[in-house]
Amino acid sequence: MTAQLEQKAEGARVSGRQPRPSKKNGRQGDRATERRFATWWWFTPALLALVLIHYAPSAIGAFFAFTNWKGLGKWQFVGWDNFAAIAEGGPTTTALINTFIIGISFVVLTNVLGLLLALGLNRTVKSRNVIRTLIFAPVVLSSLATSYIWKFIFEQSGPLNEFLGSIGLESLKRTWLGDPSTVLPAIIIVMVWQNVGLVMVMYLAGLATVSPELEEAASLDGASLWQRFNYVVLPAIMPSVVIAMTLMLINGLRVFDQIQALTGGGPYGASETLAVTIYKETFVLGRFGFGAALALVMSLIIIILTVAQRLLLRSSSRG
């Protein structure tokens, strides 16, 4: 029997014919092809939408950053002139400084307060679910709505000044959003109040992965509260730290809604940031080319700082 099969195979090779594949192997190949086709079929529309909605407009904007386009009519290619105008300083420098102040303060305050709230509401506090809900509630509200509420609170005759007057602190009453020395802290308070709940939830998700038995073992070994946090809790929640700090850095550097609703960049440009300047240069003054160049600069700043922060956090977690 074996000799006959070998003769048939030898005859097939001599005649140039190949053995027919089995039906089972053919079905498996068809299924693999169908799976690959199905994957690309479902992935392609999302990819096209991402390219058309996000990457294509960004590329077009980056191109117009090198032109003098006014929004309508003809335009000319001006090379690096727009970026040279940005480098000259003036209001752009003030906007850049305000952006860094708001962004760094926002990252630090939201992460510190969010982590403290997460640690306090992690396990032992009664009614912690209700408290978590109340702290997280501002996150789901509109940024414009919350900004207008806080704008009313910060008014000269608003609740904040009325409260300060009622407790005998008349000297602290002021126009919070109209004073250049207090406008940035007031804006930062509004931003932190609305976003600290989101950071708290991120850290609560990270704390859920920390084993209570491991903490108890460290406590029995004589580790202090700070040592348990530094050597047990912090390494476990480091992924949450990276995500929270990255998101808050991006949101802080590109803030627009709150500033536009609270001050519009005033008083006298004291609260103007890069995002507000881009809006004014593009849609108010009609300098679309300059606005596109400024937007490109802001995007590069966000990318560089985000990557640097992630590398720093990754190296510190490894160390």
ZADO-1210 file (C-alpha; in nm, 4 decimals, padded with zeros to 6 digits):
<atoms>
<atom x="00.0000" y="00.0000" z="00.0000" code="MET" pos="1"/>
<atom x="00.2814" y="00.2366" z="00.0917" code="THR" pos="2"/>
<atom x="00.4654" y="00.1565" z="-00.2280" code="ALA" pos="3"/>
<atom x="00.1566" y="00.2422" z="-00.4343" code="GLN" pos="4"/>
<atom x="00.1200" y="00.5824" z="-00.2636" code="LEU" pos="5"/>
<atom x="00.4845" y="00.6606" z="-00.3274" code="GLU" pos="6"/>
<atom x="00.4435" y="00.5686" z="-00.6945" code="GLN" pos="7"/>
<atom x="00.1410" y="00.8007" z="-00.7272" code="LYS" pos="8"/>
<atom x="00.3275" y="01.0879" z="-00.5642" code="ALA" pos="9"/>
<atom x="00.6273" y="01.0256" z="-00.7924" code="GLU" pos="10"/>
<atom x="00.3971" y="01.0248" z="-01.0938" code="GLY" pos="11"/>
<atom x="00.2437" y="01.3524" z="-00.9868" code="ALA" pos="12"/>
<atom x="00.5853" y="01.5128" z="-00.9575" code="ARG" pos="13"/>
<atom x="00.6885" y="01.3826" z="-01.3001" code="VAL" pos="14"/>
<atom x="00.3694" y="01.5049" z="-01.4658" code="SER" pos="15"/>
<atom x="00.3983" y="01.8489" z="-01.2964" code="GLY" pos="16"/>
<atom x="00.0773" y="01.8076" z="-01.0976" code="ARG" pos="17"/>
<atom x="00.0677" y="01.8950" z="-00.7296" code="GLN" pos="18"/>
<atom x="-00.1336" y="01.7050" z="-00.4705" code="PRO" pos="19"/>
<atom x="-00.4686" y="01.8632" z="-00.4024" code="ARG" pos="20"/>
<atom x="-00.4938" y="02.0387" z="-00.0680" code="PRO" pos="21"/>
<atom x="-00.7366" y="01.8902" z="00.1762" code="SER" pos="22"/>
<atom x="-01.0746" y="02.0532" z="00.2245" code="LYS" pos="23"/>
<atom x="-00.9960" y="02.1141" z="00.5917" code="LYS" pos="24"/>
<atom x="-00.6860" y="02.3207" z="00.5123" code="ASN" pos="25"/>
<atom x="-00.8801" y="02.5151" z="00.2505" code="GLY" pos="26"/>
<atom x="-01.1530" y="02.6007" z="00.4985" code="ARG" pos="27"/>
<atom x="-00.8993" y="02.7182" z="00.7545" code="GLN" pos="28"/>
<atom x="-00.7314" y="02.9425" z="00.4971" code="GLY" pos="29"/>
<atom x="-01.0678" y="03.0915" z="00.3945" code="ASP" pos="30"/>
<atom x="-01.1538" y="03.1642" z="00.7568" code="ARG" pos="31"/>
<atom x="-00.8199" y="03.3347" z="00.8163" code="ALA" pos="32"/>
<atom x="-00.8737" y="03.5473" z="00.5045" code="THR" pos="33"/>
<atom x="-01.2250" y="03.6375" z="00.6190" code="GLU" pos="34"/>
<atom x="-01.0973" y="03.7404" z="00.9606" code="ARG" pos="35"/>
<atom x="-00.8305" y="03.9650" z="00.8087" code="ARG" pos="36"/>
<atom x="-01.0849" y="04.1153" z="00.5707" code="PHE" pos="37"/>
<atom x="-01.3346" y="04.1727" z="00.8538" code="ALA" pos="38"/>
<atom x="-01.0677" y="04.3437" z="01.0656" code="THR" pos="39"/>
<atom x="-00.9734" y="04.5868" z="00.7898" code="TRP" pos="40"/>
<atom x="-01.3378" y="04.6372" z="00.6925" code="TRP" pos="41"/>
<atom x="-01.4332" y="04.7558" z="01.0418" code="TRP" pos="42"/>
<atom x="-01.1092" y="04.9475" z="01.0969" code="PHE" pos="43"/>
<atom x="-01.0995" y="05.1404" z="00.7694" code="THR" pos="44"/>
<atom x="-01.4049" y="05.3712" z="00.8260" code="PRO" pos="45"/>
<atom x="-01.2720" y="05.4805" z="01.1663" code="ALA" pos="46"/>
<atom x="-00.9287" y="05.5420" z="01.0162" code="LEU" pos="47"/>
<atom x="-01.0744" y="05.7462" z="00.7300" code="LEU" pos="48"/>
<atom x="-01.2864" y="05.9507" z="00.9702" code="ALA" pos="49"/>
<atom x="-00.9804" y="06.0187" z="01.1882" code="LEU" pos="50"/>
<atom x="-00.7750" y="06.1280" z="00.8891" code="VAL" pos="51"/>
<atom x="-01.0483" y="06.3493" z="00.7404" code="LEU" pos="52"/>
<atom x="-01.1619" y="06.5089" z="01.0655" code="ILE" pos="53"/>
<atom x="-00.8343" y="06.5421" z="01.2548" code="HIS" pos="54"/>
<atom x="-00.5157" y="06.4899" z="01.0574" code="TYR" pos="55"/>
<atom x="-00.6176" y="06.6520" z="00.7273" code="ALA" pos="56"/>
<atom x="-00.7343" y="06.9819" z="00.8867" code="PRO" pos="57"/>
<atom x="-00.4238" y="06.9830" z="01.1061" code="SER" pos="58"/>
<atom x="-00.2019" y="06.9393" z="00.8017" code="ALA" pos="59"/>
<atom x="-00.3863" y="07.2156" z="00.6140" code="ILE" pos="60"/>
<atom x="-00.3512" y="07.4465" z="00.9146" code="GLY" pos="61"/>
<atom x="00.0182" y="07.3690" z="00.9371" code="ALA" pos="62"/>
<atom x="00.0530" y="07.4615" z="00.5694" code="PHE" pos="63"/>
<atom x="-00.1255" y="07.7960" z="00.6117" code="PHE" pos="64"/>
<atom x="00.1099" y="07.8757" z="00.9018" code="ALA" pos="65"/>
<atom x="00.3633" y="07.9622" z="00.6307" code="PHE" pos="66"/>
<atom x="00.1282" y="08.1992" z="00.4445" code="THR" pos="67"/>
<atom x="-00.0296" y="08.5412" z="00.4981" code="ASN" pos="68"/>
<atom x="-00.3842" y="08.4162" z="00.4433" code="TRP" pos="69"/>
<atom x="-00.6561" y="08.6435" z="00.5839" code="LYS" pos="70"/>
<atom x="-00.9339" y="08.3856" z="00.5746" code="GLY" pos="71"/>
<atom x="-01.0725" y="08.4974" z="00.2376" code="LEU" pos="72"/>
<atom x="-00.9210" y="08.5668" z="-00.0994" code="GLY" pos="73"/>
<atom x="-00.5698" y="08.5081" z="-00.2191" code="LYS" pos="74"/>
<atom x="-00.2697" y="08.4280" z="-00.0083" code="TRP" pos="75"/>
<atom x="00.1060" y="08.4303" z="-00.0487" code="GLN" pos="76"/>
<atom x="00.3734" y="08.1996" z="00.0822" code="PHE" pos="77"/>
<atom x="00.5778" y="08.3983" z="00.3400" code="VAL" pos="78"/>
<atom x="00.7973" y="08.1231" z="00.4808" code="GLY" pos="79"/>
<atom x="00.9047" y="08.1738" z="00.8408" code="TRP" pos="80"/>
<atom x="00.7768" y="08.5323" z="00.8725" code="ASP" pos="81"/>
<atom x="00.4886" y="08.4355" z="01.1026" code="ASN" pos="82"/>
<atom x="00.7196" y="08.2451" z="01.3338" code="PHE" pos="83"/>
<atom x="00.9644" y="08.5362" z="01.3356" code="ALA" pos="84"/>
<atom x="00.6781" y="08.7651" z="01.4433" code="ALA" pos="85"/>
<atom x="00.5957" y="08.5202" z="01.7244" code="ILE" pos="86"/>
<atom x="00.9589" y="08.5188" z="01.8377" code="ALA" pos="87"/>
<atom x="00.9627" y="08.9004" z="01.8574" code="GLU" pos="88"/>
<atom x="00.7580" y="08.8777" z="02.1769" code="GLY" pos="89"/>
<atom x="00.5016" y="09.1331" z="02.2886" code="GLY" pos="90"/>
<atom x="00.1543" y="08.9996" z="02.3725" code="PRO" pos="91"/>
<atom x="00.2579" y="08.6540" z="02.2549" code="THR" pos="92"/>
<atom x="00.5235" y="08.6337" z="02.5259" code="THR" pos="93"/>
<atom x="00.2704" y="08.7283" z="02.7928" code="THR" pos="94"/>
<atom x="00.0302" y="08.4655" z="02.6617" code="ALA" pos="95"/>
<atom x="00.3062" y="08.2042" z="02.6648" code="LEU" pos="96"/>
<atom x="00.4019" y="08.2859" z="03.0257" code="ILE" pos="97"/>
<atom x="00.0371" y="08.2733" z="03.1363" code="ASN" pos="98"/>
<atom x="-00.0041" y="07.9398" z="02.9597" code="THR" pos="99"/>
<atom x="00.2894" y="07.7896" z="03.1487" code="PHE" pos="100"/>
<atom x="00.1715" y="07.9310" z="03.4820" code="ILE" pos="101"/>
<atom x="-00.1795" y="07.7951" z="03.4386" code="ILE" pos="102"/>
<atom x="-00.0670" y="07.4622" z="03.2951" code="GLY" pos="103"/>
<atom x="00.1913" y="07.3812" z="03.5641" code="ILE" pos="104"/>
<atom x="-00.0295" y="07.5012" z="03.8505" code="SER" pos="105"/>
<atom x="-00.3221" y="07.3023" z="03.7130" code="PHE" pos="106"/>
<atom x="-00.1176" y="06.9801" z="03.6867" code="VAL" pos="107"/>
<atom x="00.0257" y="07.0090" z="04.0378" code="VAL" pos="108"/>
<atom x="-00.2955" y="07.1073" z="04.2172" code="LEU" pos="109"/>
<atom x="-00.5281" y="06.8598" z="04.0465" code="THR" pos="110"/>
<atom x="-00.2917" y="06.5674" z="04.1013" code="ASN" pos="111"/>
<atom x="-00.2058" y="06.6501" z="04.4620" code="VAL" pos="112"/>
<atom x="-00.5656" y="06.7153" z="04.5644" code="LEU" pos="113"/>
<atom x="-00.6982" y="06.4245" z="04.3574" code="GLY" pos="114"/>
<atom x="-00.4499" y="06.1841" z="04.5156" code="LEU" pos="115"/>
<atom x="-00.5280" y="06.3072" z="04.8677" code="LEU" pos="116"/>
<atom x="-00.9015" y="06.2697" z="04.8066" code="LEU" pos="117"/>
<atom x="-00.8519" y="05.9221" z="04.6597" code="ALA" pos="118"/>
<atom x="-00.6435" y="05.8116" z="04.9575" code="LEU" pos="119"/>
<atom x="-00.8978" y="05.9525" z="05.2014" code="GLY" pos="120"/>
<atom x="-01.1995" y="05.7997" z="05.0255" code="LEU" pos="121"/>
<atom x="-01.0440" y="05.4670" z="04.9304" code="ASN" pos="122"/>
<atom x="-01.1744" y="05.2211" z="05.1910" code="ARG" pos="123"/>
<atom x="-01.2661" y="05.3260" z="05.5419" code="THR" pos="124"/>
<atom x="-01.4778" y="05.6436" z="05.5161" code="VAL" pos="125"/>
<atom x="-01.8502" y="05.5942" z="05.5640" code="LYS" pos="126"/>
<atom x="-02.0756" y="05.7211" z="05.2838" code="SER" pos="127"/>
<atom x="-01.7669" y="05.7422" z="05.0649" code="ARG" pos="128"/>
<atom x="-01.9687" y="05.6642" z="04.7517" code="ASN" pos="129"/>
<atom x="-02.1896" y="05.9695" z="04.8087" code="VAL" pos="130"/>
<atom x="-01.8864" y="06.1910" z="04.8701" code="ILE" pos="131"/>
<atom x="-01.7152" y="06.0555" z="04.5578" code="ARG" pos="132"/>
<atom x="-02.0244" y="06.1357" z="04.3528" code="THR" pos="133"/>
<atom x="-02.0416" y="06.4918" z="04.4854" code="LEU" pos="134"/>
<atom x="-01.6738" y="06.5539" z="04.4087" code="ILE" pos="135"/>
<atom x="-01.7001" y="06.4008" z="04.0619" code="PHE" pos="136"/>
<atom x="-02.0235" y="06.5842" z="03.9697" code="ALA" pos="137"/>
<atom x="-01.8543" y="06.9045" z="03.8357" code="PRO" pos="138"/>
<atom x="-01.6665" y="06.6955" z="03.5787" code="VAL" pos="139"/>
<atom x="-01.9853" y="06.6189" z="03.3841" code="VAL" pos="140"/>
<atom x="-02.0983" y="06.9826" z="03.3798" code="LEU" pos="141"/>
<atom x="-02.0319" y="07.2177" z="03.0917" code="SER" pos="142"/>
<atom x="-01.7152" y="07.4227" z="03.1243" code="SER" pos="143"/>
<atom x="-01.9005" y="07.7340" z="03.0122" code="LEU" pos="144"/>
<atom x="-02.1829" y="07.6789" z="03.2624" code="ALA" pos="145"/>
<atom x="-01.9482" y="07.6333" z="03.5561" code="THR" pos="146"/>
<atom x="-01.7396" y="07.9314" z="03.4442" code="SER" pos="147"/>
<atom x="-02.0425" y="08.1606" z="03.4405" code="TYR" pos="148"/>
<atom x="-02.1413" y="08.0378" z="03.7875" code="ILE" pos="149"/>
<atom x="-01.7946" y="08.1156" z="03.9210" code="TRP" pos="150"/>
<atom x="-01.7966" y="08.4485" z="03.7401" code="LYS" pos="151"/>
<atom x="-02.1032" y="08.5410" z="03.9453" code="PHE" pos="152"/>
<atom x="-01.9265" y="08.4209" z="04.2633" code="ILE" pos="153"/>
<atom x="-01.6194" y="08.6364" z="04.1907" code="PHE" pos="154"/>
<atom x="-01.8143" y="08.9571" z="04.1152" code="GLU" pos="155"/>
<atom x="-01.7671" y="09.2671" z="04.3287" code="GLN" pos="156"/>
<atom x="-02.1094" y="09.2155" z="04.4882" code="SER" pos="157"/>
<atom x="-02.0945" y="08.8382" z="04.4547" code="GLY" pos="158"/>
<atom x="-02.1203" y="08.5682" z="04.7229" code="PRO" pos="159"/>
<atom x="-01.7446" y="08.5502" z="04.7868" code="LEU" pos="160"/>
<atom x="-01.7060" y="08.9173" z="04.8775" code="ASN" pos="161"/>
<atom x="-02.0315" y="08.9091" z="05.0730" code="GLU" pos="162"/>
<atom x="-01.8984" y="08.6164" z="05.2754" code="PHE" pos="163"/>
<atom x="-01.5670" y="08.7891" z="05.3417" code="LEU" pos="164"/>
<atom x="-01.7507" y="09.0988" z="05.4579" code="GLY" pos="165"/>
<atom x="-01.9794" y="08.8975" z="05.6865" code="SER" pos="166"/>
<atom x="-01.6822" y="08.7476" z="05.8753" code="ILE" pos="167"/>
<atom x="-01.4999" y="09.0784" z="05.9140" code="GLY" pos="168"/>
<atom x="-01.2484" y="09.0424" z="05.6308" code="LEU" pos="169"/>
<atom x="-01.3416" y="09.3590" z="05.4444" code="GLU" pos="170"/>
<atom x="-00.9796" y="09.4193" z="05.3469" code="SER" pos="171"/>
<atom x="-00.9795" y="09.1038" z="05.1324" code="LEU" pos="172"/>
<atom x="-01.2768" y="09.2087" z="04.9210" code="LYS" pos="173"/>
<atom x="-01.1832" y="09.2912" z="04.5612" code="ARG" pos="174"/>
<atom x="-01.2813" y="09.2450" z="04.1992" code="THR" pos="175"/>
<atom x="-01.1195" y="08.9046" z="04.1632" code="TRP" pos="176"/>
<atom x="-01.1468" y="08.8773" z="03.7855" code="LEU" pos="177"/>
<atom x="-01.0662" y="09.2448" z="03.7280" code="GLY" pos="178"/>
<atom x="-00.7434" y="09.2550" z="03.9274" code="ASP" pos="179"/>
<atom x="-00.4306" y="09.1423" z="03.7349" code="PRO" pos="180"/>
<atom x="-00.2804" y="09.0061" z="04.0576" code="SER" pos="181"/>
<atom x="-00.5734" y="08.7721" z="04.1319" code="THR" pos="182"/>
<atom x="-00.7175" y="08.6839" z="03.7927" code="VAL" pos="183"/>
<atom x="-00.4878" y="08.3862" z="03.7244" code="LEU" pos="184"/>
<atom x="-00.5380" y="08.2276" z="04.0700" code="PRO" pos="185"/>
<atom x="-00.9138" y="08.2703" z="04.0269" code="ALA" pos="186"/>
<atom x="-00.9069" y="08.0945" z="03.6889" code="ILE" pos="187"/>
<atom x="-00.6925" y="07.8137" z="03.8277" code="ILE" pos="188"/>
<atom x="-00.9392" y="07.7638" z="04.1148" code="ILE" pos="189"/>
<atom x="-01.2243" y="07.7207" z="03.8678" code="VAL" pos="190"/>
<atom x="-01.0296" y="07.4738" z="03.6558" code="MET" pos="191"/>
<atom x="-00.9125" y="07.2676" z="03.9539" code="VAL" pos="192"/>
<atom x="-01.2611" y="07.2609" z="04.1070" code="TRP" pos="193"/>
<atom x="-01.4071" y="07.1167" z="03.7885" code="GLN" pos="194"/>
<atom x="-01.1366" y="06.8580" z="03.7142" code="ASN" pos="195"/>
<atom x="-01.0137" y="06.7316" z="04.0503" code="VAL" pos="196"/>
<atom x="-01.2942" y="06.4739" z="04.0596" code="GLY" pos="197"/>
<atom x="-01.1697" y="06.3158" z="03.7375" code="LEU" pos="198"/>
<atom x="-00.8172" y="06.2826" z="03.8779" code="VAL" pos="199"/>
<atom x="-00.9586" y="06.1380" z="04.1991" code="MET" pos="200"/>
<atom x="-01.1387" y="05.8649" z="04.0028" code="VAL" pos="201"/>
<atom x="-00.8183" y="05.7794" z="03.8147" code="MET" pos="202"/>
<atom x="-00.6296" y="05.7374" z="04.1404" code="TYR" pos="203"/>
<atom x="-00.9123" y="05.5373" z="04.2951" code="LEU" pos="204"/>
<atom x="-00.8854" y="05.2971" z="04.0019" code="ALA" pos="205"/>
<atom x="-00.5128" y="05.2657" z="04.0685" code="GLY" pos="206"/>
<atom x="-00.5607" y="05.2178" z="04.4431" code="LEU" pos="207"/>
<atom x="-00.8028" y="04.9344" z="04.3738" code="ALA" pos="208"/>
<atom x="-00.5065" y="04.7314" z="04.2450" code="THR" pos="209"/>
<atom x="-00.3087" y="04.7709" z="04.5713" code="VAL" pos="210"/>
<atom x="-00.3335" y="04.4599" z="04.7874" code="SER" pos="211"/>
<atom x="-00.4485" y="04.5350" z="05.1474" code="PRO" pos="212"/>
<atom x="-00.2498" y="04.2309" z="05.2640" code="GLU" pos="213"/>
<atom x="00.0673" y="04.3855" z="05.1245" code="LEU" pos="214"/>
<atom x="00.0053" y="04.7084" z="05.3132" code="GLU" pos="215"/>
<atom x="-00.0676" y="04.5165" z="05.6330" code="GLU" pos="216"/>
<atom x="00.2527" y="04.3172" z="05.5917" code="ALA" pos="217"/>
<atom x="00.4533" y="04.6375" z="05.5484" code="ALA" pos="218"/>
<atom x="00.2860" y="04.7833" z="05.8576" code="SER" pos="219"/>
<atom x="00.3703" y="04.4743" z="06.0634" code="LEU" pos="220"/>
<atom x="00.7320" y="04.5050" z="05.9477" code="ASP" pos="221"/>
<atom x="00.7439" y="04.8508" z="06.1050" code="GLY" pos="222"/>
<atom x="00.7011" y="05.0668" z="05.7937" code="ALA" pos="223"/>
<atom x="00.5669" y="05.4152" z="05.8603" code="SER" pos="224"/>
<atom x="00.2704" y="05.5667" z="05.6780" code="LEU" pos="225"/>
<atom x="00.4993" y="05.7532" z="05.4376" code="TRP" pos="226"/>
<atom x="00.7122" y="05.4440" z="05.3758" code="GLN" pos="227"/>
<atom x="00.4023" y="05.2345" z="05.2977" code="ARG" pos="228"/>
<atom x="00.2871" y="05.4982" z="05.0515" code="PHE" pos="229"/>
<atom x="00.6284" y="05.5496" z="04.8925" code="ASN" pos="230"/>
<atom x="00.7325" y="05.1857" z="04.8575" code="TYR" pos="231"/>
<atom x="00.4004" y="04.9994" z="04.8319" code="VAL" pos="232"/>
<atom x="00.1211" y="05.2263" z="04.7097" code="VAL" pos="233"/>
<atom x="00.3015" y="05.4664" z="04.4756" code="LEU" pos="234"/>
<atom x="00.4696" y="05.2002" z="04.2558" code="PRO" pos="235"/>
<atom x="00.1352" y="05.0245" z="04.2162" code="ALA" pos="236"/>
<atom x="-00.0521" y="05.3389" z="04.1075" code="ILE" pos="237"/>
<atom x="00.2263" y="05.4757" z="03.8836" code="MET" pos="238"/>
<atom x="00.0254" y="05.4005" z="03.5629" code="PRO" pos="239"/>
<atom x="-00.2571" y="05.6154" z="03.7027" code="SER" pos="240"/>
<atom x="-00.0076" y="05.8905" z="03.7878" code="VAL" pos="241"/>
<atom x="00.1253" y="05.8949" z="03.4322" code="VAL" pos="242"/>
<atom x="-00.2227" y="05.9076" z="03.2766" code="ILE" pos="243"/>
<atom x="-00.3559" y="06.1720" z="03.5164" code="ALA" pos="244"/>
<atom x="-00.0555" y="06.4027" z="03.4826" code="MET" pos="245"/>
<atom x="-00.0482" y="06.3700" z="03.1044" code="THR" pos="246"/>
<atom x="-00.4185" y="06.4509" z="03.0629" code="LEU" pos="247"/>
<atom x="-00.4071" y="06.7409" z="03.3068" code="MET" pos="248"/>
<atom x="-00.0964" y="06.8854" z="03.1402" code="LEU" pos="249"/>
<atom x="-00.2628" y="06.8795" z="02.7989" code="ILE" pos="250"/>
<atom x="-00.5884" y="07.0269" z="02.9325" code="ASN" pos="251"/>
<atom x="-00.4031" y="07.2953" z="03.1263" code="GLY" pos="252"/>
<atom x="-00.1894" y="07.4107" z="02.8350" code="LEU" pos="253"/>
<atom x="-00.4766" y="07.4325" z="02.5874" code="ARG" pos="254"/>
<atom x="-00.7372" y="07.5849" z="02.8198" code="VAL" pos="255"/>
<atom x="-00.9780" y="07.8170" z="02.6388" code="PHE" pos="256"/>
<atom x="-01.3410" y="07.7811" z="02.7485" code="ASP" pos="257"/>
<atom x="-01.2960" y="07.8905" z="03.1095" code="GLN" pos="258"/>
<atom x="-01.0804" y="08.1931" z="03.0250" code="ILE" pos="259"/>
<atom x="-01.3057" y="08.3070" z="02.7427" code="GLN" pos="260"/>
<atom x="-01.6123" y="08.2834" z="02.9664" code="ALA" pos="261"/>
<atom x="-01.4539" y="08.4356" z="03.2787" code="LEU" pos="262"/>
<atom x="-01.2367" y="08.7180" z="03.1459" code="THR" pos="263"/>
<atom x="-01.1969" y="08.6959" z="02.7686" code="GLY" pos="264"/>
<atom x="-00.8225" y="08.7333" z="02.8284" code="GLY" pos="265"/>
<atom x="-00.8495" y="09.0469" z="03.0411" code="GLY" pos="266"/>
<atom x="-00.7906" y="09.2615" z="03.2260" code="PRO" pos="267"/>
<atom x="-00.5422" y="09.4156" z="02.9835" code="TYR" pos="268"/>
<atom x="-00.4278" y="09.0745" z="02.8636" code="GLY" pos="269"/>
<atom x="-00.3360" y="08.9565" z="03.2164" code="ALA" pos="270"/>
<atom x="-00.5158" y="08.6235" z="03.1680" code="SER" pos="271"/>
<atom x="-00.4595" y="08.5750" z="02.7959" code="GLU" pos="272"/>
<atom x="-00.3160" y="08.2362" z="02.6999" code="THR" pos="273"/>
<atom x="-00.1958" y="08.0906" z="02.3713" code="LEU" pos="274"/>
<atom x="-00.5370" y="07.9417" z="02.2958" code="ALA" pos="275"/>
<atom x="-00.7111" y="08.2760" z="02.3545" code="VAL" pos="276"/>
<atom x="-00.4504" y="08.4567" z="02.1447" code="THR" pos="277"/>
<atom x="-00.4997" y="08.2083" z="01.8611" code="ILE" pos="278"/>
<atom x="-00.8746" y="08.2724" z="01.8701" code="TYR" pos="279"/>
<atom x="-00.8317" y="08.6505" z="01.8641" code="LYS" pos="280"/>
<atom x="-00.5666" y="08.6535" z="01.5926" code="GLU" pos="281"/>
<atom x="-00.7657" y="08.4163" z="01.3721" code="THR" pos="282"/>
<atom x="-01.1325" y="08.5063" z="01.4144" code="PHE" pos="283"/>
<atom x="-01.1213" y="08.8620" z="01.5516" code="VAL" pos="284"/>
<atom x="-00.8280" y="09.0152" z="01.3641" code="LEU" pos="285"/>
<atom x="-00.8535" y="08.7885" z="01.0584" code="GLY" pos="286"/>
<atom x="-00.4848" y="08.6903" z="01.0602" code="ARG" pos="287"/>
<atom x="-00.5407" y="08.3258" z="00.9773" code="PHE" pos="288"/>
<atom x="-00.1799" y="08.2618" z="00.8774" code="GLY" pos="289"/>
<atom x="-00.0395" y="08.4039" z="01.1995" code="PHE" pos="290"/>
<atom x="-00.3024" y="08.2219" z="01.4041" code="GLY" pos="291"/>
<atom x="-00.2168" y="07.8943" z="01.2331" code="ALA" pos="292"/>
<atom x="00.1528" y="07.9486" z="01.3085" code="ALA" pos="293"/>
<atom x="00.0738" y="08.0172" z="01.6720" code="LEU" pos="294"/>
<atom x="-00.1442" y="07.7056" z="01.6879" code="ALA" pos="295"/>
<atom x="00.1406" y="07.5008" z="01.5433" code="LEU" pos="296"/>
<atom x="00.3787" y="07.6395" z="01.8056" code="VAL" pos="297"/>
<atom x="00.1333" y="07.5562" z="02.0838" code="MET" pos="298"/>
<atom x="00.0919" y="07.2021" z="01.9508" code="SER" pos="299"/>
<atom x="00.4688" y="07.1515" z="01.9447" code="LEU" pos="300"/>
<atom x="00.4998" y="07.2840" z="02.3005" code="ILE" pos="301"/>
<atom x="00.2293" y="07.0451" z="02.4236" code="ILE" pos="302"/>
<atom x="00.3890" y="06.7493" z="02.2450" code="ILE" pos="303"/>
<atom x="00.7372" y="06.8257" z="02.3777" code="ILE" pos="304"/>
<atom x="00.6251" y="06.8803" z="02.7368" code="LEU" pos="305"/>
<atom x="00.4000" y="06.5733" z="02.7314" code="THR" pos="306"/>
<atom x="00.6747" y="06.3470" z="02.6004" code="VAL" pos="307"/>
<atom x="00.9274" y="06.4921" z="02.8477" code="ALA" pos="308"/>
<atom x="00.6875" y="06.4402" z="03.1366" code="GLN" pos="309"/>
<atom x="00.6153" y="06.0802" z="03.0391" code="ARG" pos="310"/>
<atom x="00.9872" y="06.0031" z="03.0073" code="LEU" pos="311"/>
<atom x="01.0560" y="06.1645" z="03.3443" code="LEU" pos="312"/>
<atom x="00.7786" y="05.9715" z="03.5173" code="LEU" pos="313"/>
<atom x="00.8861" y="05.6469" z="03.3511" code="ARG" pos="314"/>
<atom x="01.2474" y="05.6916" z="03.4606" code="SER" pos="315"/>
<atom x="01.1419" y="05.7806" z="03.8150" code="SER" pos="316"/>
<atom x="00.9158" y="05.4754" z="03.8371" code="SER" pos="317"/>
<atom x="01.2008" y="05.2498" z="03.7242" code="ARG" pos="318"/>
<atom x="01.4352" y="05.4074" z="03.9728" code="GLY" pos="319"/>
</atoms>
